[in-house]
Amino acid sequence: VDSTGPVLLDSEFLHRNAENIVVRLRFDEPVTVEARYGVSLLNKSVSSEAFKLEHVMVLAGLVANQQYTIEFRVRDISGNATTTLKNSESSGSQQDESAPTLVGSPEFNQDSATGASVYFLTDEYAASSLSCARVDTGATFTQGIEGLGKSHPISLQDIDPSTNYDCVVRAVDTSNNKLISEPYRLAMGNAPAVVYTVTPS
């Protein structure tokens, strides 16, 4: 029987501005995390409910140039709990008004007659999705990924072979600034190995 509480192996503050702090936490076993934070009272909270080894969390609703105390309440699959206190993390002074940008062009690869993988990078932590429209009919679909990151791998399944799509990258950062890219052409063949067009359509 597992009676040992989870251990925080590493924590890193990835980004901060006047509105929010982004923190990454890594543990020795899959856990859920609740972060409670505030200036004098721990009166704000955010939760990450999935059992994972690594969590990226956004502590939002901050006031500029304040010192925040942060408490992480962690629970493993067996119900063992631990609490870690982080004292005096400061919010930033600047409002973040710049949208995320793409680093290079997206990479498209056809994995099967009806499947493709897409990979792209953003210059800051963001949630992302890919919206594609058939060139011939205009029929659309959107596929996103869970969580925040700078690295964005997206898997596309059950799409039509021998069909051209125009795909747009969408990303939203922790301050709700939005990126909508120019369209990129995805050219599906009948079989894998022919889909790497990344130039704007």
C-alpha positions in Angstrom: 0.0 0.0 0.0 1.3 3.4 -1.0 1.3 5.6 2.1 4.0 8.1 1.0 3.1 11.6 -0.1 4.3 13.0 -3.4 7.5 14.9 -3.6 8.1 18.1 -5.5 11.2 17.5 -7.6 11.5 20.9 -9.3 9.6 24.1 -9.8 10.3 26.9 -12.3 8.6 30.2 -12.8 8.4 30.5 -16.6 6.7 33.8 -17.1 5.4 36.7 -15.1 3.8 40.1 -15.8 1.4 42.4 -14.1 -1.5 40.0 -14.5 -0.3 36.5 -14.0 2.5 34.1 -13.2 3.1 30.9 -15.0 4.8 28.1 -13.0 5.9 24.6 -14.0 6.0 21.9 -11.3 7.5 18.4 -11.6 6.8 15.5 -9.1 8.1 12.0 -8.4 4.7 10.5 -9.3 1.5 11.5 -11.0 -0.5 14.0 -8.9 -3.3 16.6 -9.0 -2.4 20.1 -7.9 -4.3 23.0 -6.3 -2.5 26.3 -6.1 -3.7 28.8 -3.5 -2.2 32.3 -3.6 -2.6 35.8 -2.4 -0.8 38.9 -1.0 -1.9 38.7 2.7 -4.6 35.9 2.5 -4.5 32.9 0.2 -7.8 34.0 -1.4 -7.3 32.9 -5.0 -6.9 29.4 -6.3 -6.5 27.4 -9.5 -6.5 23.6 -9.9 -5.0 21.1 -12.3 -7.2 18.0 -12.0 -5.5 15.4 -14.2 -2.9 13.0 -12.6 0.4 14.0 -14.2 4.1 14.1 -13.4 4.4 17.7 -14.7 1.9 20.6 -14.4 2.0 24.0 -15.9 -0.3 26.4 -14.1 -1.3 30.0 -14.6 -1.8 32.1 -11.4 -4.1 34.8 -12.8 -5.8 37.9 -11.5 -2.7 39.5 -10.0 -2.0 43.1 -9.1 1.3 44.6 -10.5 4.4 44.8 -8.3 3.0 42.8 -5.4 4.6 40.0 -3.4 2.5 36.8 -3.5 2.6 33.8 -1.2 1.8 30.5 -3.1 0.7 27.2 -1.6 0.6 24.0 -3.6 -1.7 21.3 -2.3 -0.8 18.0 -4.0 -2.5 14.6 -4.0 -1.4 11.3 -5.6 -3.5 8.5 -7.0 -3.6 6.7 -3.6 -4.9 9.8 -1.9 -1.7 10.8 -0.1 -1.4 14.5 0.2 1.4 17.0 0.7 1.6 20.8 0.8 4.4 23.0 -0.4 4.7 26.7 0.4 6.4 29.2 -1.8 7.0 32.6 -0.2 7.2 35.9 -1.8 7.0 35.5 -5.6 6.5 38.9 -7.2 4.2 39.9 -10.0 5.6 41.9 -12.8 5.2 45.6 -13.5 4.2 45.5 -17.2 0.9 44.6 -18.8 1.4 41.9 -21.5 -0.2 43.3 -24.6 1.7 41.4 -27.3 0.3 38.3 -29.0 2.3 35.1 -29.2 4.2 34.7 -32.5 5.3 31.6 -34.4 9.0 30.6 -34.3 9.6 29.5 -37.9 6.9 27.8 -39.9 4.7 24.8 -38.9 5.9 21.4 -40.0 3.3 19.1 -41.6 3.8 15.3 -42.1 1.4 12.8 -43.4 1.2 9.7 -41.2 -1.4 7.7 -43.1 -3.9 8.2 -45.9 -6.2 9.9 -43.5 -3.9 11.2 -40.8 -1.2 13.9 -40.4 0.9 15.4 -37.6 1.6 19.1 -37.3 4.3 20.7 -35.1 5.0 24.4 -34.4 6.7 26.6 -31.8 5.5 29.8 -30.2 7.8 32.4 -28.6 5.8 32.3 -25.3 3.6 29.9 -23.4 0.2 29.6 -25.0 -2.8 27.3 -25.6 -3.1 26.4 -29.3 -5.2 24.9 -32.0 -5.2 24.4 -35.8 -8.2 25.3 -38.0 -8.2 23.8 -41.4 -10.6 24.3 -44.4 -10.9 22.2 -47.5 -9.8 24.2 -50.5 -12.4 22.7 -52.8 -15.5 22.8 -50.5 -14.6 25.1 -47.6 -15.6 22.4 -45.1 -13.7 23.1 -41.8 -12.4 21.4 -38.7 -10.4 22.5 -35.7 -8.0 20.4 -33.5 -6.5 21.7 -30.3 -4.2 20.4 -27.6 -4.5 20.5 -23.8 -2.5 22.8 -21.7 0.1 25.5 -22.2 3.4 25.3 -24.0 5.9 26.7 -26.4 6.0 23.4 -28.3 2.8 22.4 -30.0 2.4 18.9 -31.5 -1.1 18.3 -33.0 -2.4 15.1 -34.5 -5.0 15.2 -37.2 -7.1 12.1 -37.8 -9.9 11.0 -40.2 -9.2 13.7 -42.7 -9.8 13.2 -46.4 -7.0 11.8 -48.6 -6.0 13.4 -51.9 -7.3 16.7 -50.6 -5.7 20.2 -50.1 -6.4 22.1 -46.9 -5.6 25.7 -45.8 -4.7 25.6 -42.1 -4.5 28.5 -39.7 -2.6 28.3 -36.4 -4.4 29.9 -33.4 -2.7 30.6 -30.1 -3.8 32.4 -26.9 -1.3 33.4 -24.2 -1.9 33.7 -20.5 -3.0 37.4 -20.9 -5.6 36.4 -23.6 -3.6 37.9 -26.4 -4.4 36.0 -29.6 -2.4 34.8 -32.6 -4.1 34.0 -35.8 -1.5 33.0 -38.4 -1.6 33.3 -42.2 -2.9 30.1 -43.8 -0.5 27.2 -44.5 -1.2 24.6 -47.2 -1.6 21.0 -46.1 -1.6 18.8 -49.2 -2.9 15.2 -48.4 -1.8 12.5 -50.7 -3.2 8.9 -51.1 -0.4 7.5 -48.8 2.1 8.8 -46.3 5.3 10.6 -47.2 4.1 13.5 -49.2 3.0 16.2 -46.9 5.5 18.8 -45.9 4.3 22.0 -47.6 4.7 24.8 -45.0 4.8 27.9 -47.2 1.9 30.3 -47.0 -0.9 29.4 -49.5 
